[in-house]
């Protein structure tokens, strides 16, 4: 049980300089995680991970701006590599870990994009706590899910949280799990999802998908320029 002293210290860290008369609100979200806030909100409020306190979340980002700027070059590079919106990748990282590269969930998800061990292995990630490897693997996996669901970012996010088998079992719809629906809602609150990839927003734009073999694994590459040779697929037509 978290002591009153520890709660007070964490609240001060999260909420800044709080006047003596200020009220600190606390509640448990659907996963049982303690949420702290300086204002009264409902249980569906957007919350953020707290570095070094995995059992606590807050309604304000904790040092997110500095951490976000630190990892922005990696977000940009890997988003471009996999033809993803950088704002979507940022939103996933923010909701998953609060930009804490050492984050680990009770279920074992690791790092910035909270990769499960099996997913990390599948994506060829050797050290999930290395920011570059984690974002590389997370963006590759997110791209795979977006392709699987024909560009539907909402379904891809649901699959990122609950697994693609859960989405498929429920008729390729967001599963009726409270955690998954709240997860999609939180990401959507940071950056609205699109029903389709950029090709559906900009008529006539086609993404070309090729496969590159890296360390014996097939890594998808995306470009708006048609490959001059070799096998490729089109995405977004």
NORWO-V950533 format. One record per residue. PHI is phi in whole degrees, 0 to 359 (* if undefined). NEAR is the number of other C-alpha atoms within 8 Angstrom. D_CENTER is the distance of its C-alpha to the mean C-alpha in Angstrom with 1 decimal. Layout:
phi->PHI near->NEAR d_center->D_CENTER
phi->PHI near->NEAR d_center->D_CENTER
//
This chain:
phi->* near->2 d_center->29.0
phi->287 near->5 d_center->27.7
phi->283 near->6 d_center->30.7
phi->298 near->6 d_center->31.6
phi->297 near->6 d_center->31.8
phi->295 near->8 d_center->28.4
phi->299 near->9 d_center->26.9
phi->296 near->8 d_center->28.9
phi->296 near->8 d_center->27.8
phi->293 near->8 d_center->24.1
phi->299 near->12 d_center->24.7
phi->296 near->10 d_center->26.6
phi->294 near->8 d_center->23.9
phi->287 near->10 d_center->21.2
phi->257 near->10 d_center->23.6
phi->81 near->7 d_center->25.8
phi->284 near->5 d_center->29.6
phi->259 near->7 d_center->30.2
phi->303 near->5 d_center->33.8
phi->300 near->4 d_center->35.9
phi->270 near->4 d_center->36.1
phi->291 near->7 d_center->32.4
phi->259 near->6 d_center->30.8
phi->255 near->9 d_center->27.7
phi->259 near->9 d_center->26.1
phi->218 near->8 d_center->24.3
phi->204 near->8 d_center->23.1
phi->255 near->10 d_center->21.2
phi->276 near->10 d_center->18.2
phi->295 near->7 d_center->18.1
phi->266 near->6 d_center->16.9
phi->89 near->6 d_center->19.8
phi->284 near->10 d_center->17.9
phi->287 near->11 d_center->20.1
phi->244 near->13 d_center->19.0
phi->246 near->13 d_center->21.2
phi->206 near->13 d_center->22.1
phi->264 near->9 d_center->25.1
phi->215 near->7 d_center->25.4
phi->282 near->6 d_center->25.8
phi->223 near->5 d_center->23.0
phi->276 near->5 d_center->22.2
phi->289 near->7 d_center->20.0
phi->265 near->6 d_center->17.5
phi->297 near->8 d_center->16.8
phi->292 near->7 d_center->13.4
phi->233 near->12 d_center->13.1
phi->230 near->14 d_center->11.6
phi->294 near->17 d_center->11.8
phi->247 near->14 d_center->15.2
phi->305 near->9 d_center->15.9
phi->68 near->5 d_center->18.7
phi->215 near->7 d_center->18.5
phi->294 near->11 d_center->16.0
phi->270 near->6 d_center->18.0
phi->229 near->11 d_center->17.8
phi->233 near->13 d_center->15.5
phi->226 near->14 d_center->16.8
phi->271 near->11 d_center->16.9
phi->234 near->9 d_center->17.0
phi->298 near->13 d_center->14.7
phi->257 near->12 d_center->16.6
phi->56 near->6 d_center->17.3
phi->292 near->10 d_center->14.0
phi->301 near->7 d_center->16.1
phi->297 near->7 d_center->17.8
phi->295 near->10 d_center->14.8
phi->299 near->10 d_center->13.0
phi->294 near->8 d_center->16.3
phi->297 near->7 d_center->16.7
phi->260 near->9 d_center->13.8
phi->302 near->8 d_center->14.2
phi->302 near->8 d_center->16.6
phi->290 near->10 d_center->14.2
phi->299 near->12 d_center->11.5
phi->297 near->9 d_center->14.6
phi->297 near->8 d_center->16.2
phi->282 near->11 d_center->13.6
phi->295 near->13 d_center->12.5
phi->296 near->10 d_center->16.3
phi->300 near->9 d_center->17.0
phi->248 near->12 d_center->15.0
phi->53 near->9 d_center->15.8
phi->250 near->11 d_center->12.4
phi->289 near->8 d_center->12.2
phi->303 near->10 d_center->11.2
phi->295 near->7 d_center->10.4
phi->290 near->11 d_center->7.8
phi->297 near->12 d_center->6.2
phi->301 near->10 d_center->7.1
phi->296 near->11 d_center->5.8
phi->298 near->10 d_center->2.0
phi->297 near->12 d_center->4.1
phi->298 near->12 d_center->6.5
phi->286 near->13 d_center->5.8
phi->289 near->10 d_center->4.9
phi->224 near->16 d_center->7.8
phi->64 near->15 d_center->9.4
phi->64 near->10 d_center->9.8
phi->259 near->12 d_center->11.9
phi->292 near->10 d_center->12.5
phi->261 near->8 d_center->14.7
phi->298 near->13 d_center->12.6
phi->217 near->10 d_center->13.6
phi->275 near->9 d_center->13.2
phi->301 near->5 d_center->16.5
phi->272 near->4 d_center->15.7
phi->102 near->8 d_center->15.3
phi->293 near->11 d_center->11.6
phi->235 near->15 d_center->11.7
phi->75 near->17 d_center->10.6
phi->304 near->17 d_center->8.0
phi->258 near->12 d_center->5.3
phi->49 near->12 d_center->7.5
phi->279 near->12 d_center->9.6
phi->289 near->9 d_center->12.5
phi->308 near->9 d_center->15.8
phi->295 near->6 d_center->16.8
phi->293 near->9 d_center->13.8
phi->300 near->14 d_center->14.3
phi->297 near->9 d_center->18.0
phi->298 near->7 d_center->17.6
phi->271 near->10 d_center->15.7
phi->73 near->8 d_center->18.4
phi->271 near->11 d_center->16.5
phi->275 near->7 d_center->19.3
phi->231 near->7 d_center->17.8
phi->291 near->12 d_center->14.2
phi->267 near->11 d_center->14.9
phi->276 near->9 d_center->15.9
phi->306 near->12 d_center->13.4
phi->295 near->7 d_center->14.8
phi->296 near->12 d_center->14.7
phi->296 near->17 d_center->11.3
phi->292 near->13 d_center->9.8
phi->300 near->9 d_center->12.6
phi->292 near->12 d_center->11.9
phi->294 near->11 d_center->8.2
phi->289 near->13 d_center->9.2
phi->297 near->12 d_center->12.3
phi->291 near->10 d_center->10.9
phi->296 near->11 d_center->8.8
phi->298 near->11 d_center->12.1
phi->300 near->8 d_center->14.1
phi->292 near->12 d_center->12.7
phi->297 near->14 d_center->13.2
phi->294 near->9 d_center->16.7
phi->300 near->8 d_center->17.3
phi->254 near->11 d_center->17.0
phi->53 near->8 d_center->19.0
phi->87 near->11 d_center->16.5
phi->279 near->12 d_center->15.3
phi->295 near->13 d_center->11.7
phi->296 near->11 d_center->12.0
phi->292 near->13 d_center->13.2
phi->297 near->14 d_center->10.7
phi->294 near->10 d_center->7.9
phi->299 near->17 d_center->10.6
phi->291 near->13 d_center->11.4
phi->298 near->10 d_center->8.0
phi->274 near->8 d_center->8.7
phi->258 near->10 d_center->12.5
phi->98 near->9 d_center->13.4
phi->297 near->11 d_center->15.3
phi->296 near->7 d_center->18.6
phi->294 near->10 d_center->17.8
phi->295 near->16 d_center->17.1
phi->294 near->9 d_center->20.2
phi->297 near->7 d_center->22.3
phi->256 near->9 d_center->21.8
phi->69 near->6 d_center->23.1
phi->56 near->9 d_center->19.9
phi->230 near->8 d_center->18.8
phi->298 near->11 d_center->16.0
phi->301 near->11 d_center->17.5
phi->280 near->6 d_center->19.4
phi->266 near->6 d_center->17.5
phi->302 near->7 d_center->17.0
phi->300 near->8 d_center->13.9
phi->293 near->13 d_center->12.2
phi->294 near->12 d_center->13.8
phi->290 near->9 d_center->12.8
phi->298 near->11 d_center->9.1
phi->300 near->11 d_center->9.6
phi->297 near->8 d_center->12.0
phi->295 near->12 d_center->9.9
phi->296 near->13 d_center->7.4
phi->297 near->9 d_center->10.7
phi->289 near->8 d_center->12.4
phi->279 near->7 d_center->10.6
phi->213 near->9 d_center->11.2
phi->303 near->7 d_center->13.3
phi->283 near->8 d_center->12.4
phi->253 near->8 d_center->15.3
phi->288 near->8 d_center->17.2
phi->218 near->12 d_center->17.8
phi->292 near->12 d_center->17.0
phi->306 near->8 d_center->19.0
phi->300 near->14 d_center->22.1
phi->280 near->10 d_center->22.4
phi->270 near->7 d_center->22.3
phi->248 near->7 d_center->24.7
phi->307 near->6 d_center->27.5
phi->96 near->6 d_center->28.9
phi->278 near->11 d_center->25.9
phi->236 near->10 d_center->25.2
phi->263 near->12 d_center->22.7
phi->256 near->14 d_center->24.4
phi->252 near->12 d_center->22.8
phi->236 near->10 d_center->24.5
phi->243 near->9 d_center->24.0
phi->242 near->9 d_center->24.6
phi->271 near->8 d_center->25.7
phi->235 near->7 d_center->24.2
phi->52 near->4 d_center->25.5
phi->79 near->5 d_center->26.5
phi->244 near->8 d_center->23.2
phi->277 near->8 d_center->22.6
phi->249 near->9 d_center->19.9
phi->287 near->10 d_center->19.5
phi->235 near->10 d_center->20.3
phi->233 near->11 d_center->20.3
phi->205 near->9 d_center->22.8
phi->272 near->8 d_center->24.7
phi->260 near->6 d_center->27.9
phi->296 near->6 d_center->29.7
phi->300 near->7 d_center->30.3
phi->284 near->4 d_center->33.9
phi->194 near->4 d_center->34.3
phi->84 near->5 d_center->32.8
phi->279 near->5 d_center->30.8
phi->203 near->9 d_center->27.9
phi->236 near->7 d_center->26.3
phi->254 near->9 d_center->25.5
phi->236 near->10 d_center->22.3
phi->103 near->13 d_center->22.6
phi->285 near->8 d_center->26.3
//
